[in-house]
Amino acid sequence: MTVELNTEQSAAVLAPLDRAVMVVAGPGSGKTKVITERVLHVLRESKARPSSILVTTFTRKAADEMRERLAPSILPEALDLLRLGTIHANCYRILKEESRGKRVISSWEQKKILDDVLGWCRNWDVGWKFPLLWIGKAKGSLVLPLASEGYFAFKFRHHGAGAMFARNLAQVYERYEADKHAMGAMDFSDMLLWVRLSLRDDRAFRARW
């Protein structure tokens, strides 16, 4: 080992690759160190190619920190081959390698599209962030526009205007997606949505990844 590890940390780093390992620990306890050392152990022992290792985090700061820790110990070309980044960045990289990645839409463009769509939905002055929030929730549940009215109806079932909210949100969702598609763009929710749907429904895609 290149750094001092305690018994539990060493067990996680050296665990066989044919089993799942969960590390549960509080802040500042060395989880990043364990993940970094496990990646280095796998590479040093030639147990996997760099391009077959996926390391994902919630924040860009954490991903950058892990990359900085790995940099002194492995060749630059191997570091470049590692799939190391945030969840969104890794999903976007997968889509690009599948030739399905698109330009990521800006928040200003999202606002413009939704303002236009809401102008078409008369008498529903909720602001653009409200439908964007619920469109993101629908995508997080793998719900596409055509099936979204039922999803929204369930979510707003206890709201006095729930049926109207569900109908309007479904219409806004459908038009938002159509306008975004016409621009050749995708949003951050799309990155996770399309990778998850492909892993679930596309056997060849699932085998590749």
Summary of the structure (lengths in Angstrom):
residues: 209
radius of gyration: 21.6
end to end distance: 29.6
largest distance: 65.2
contacts: 534
relative contact order: 0.09
helix: 63%
strand: 6%
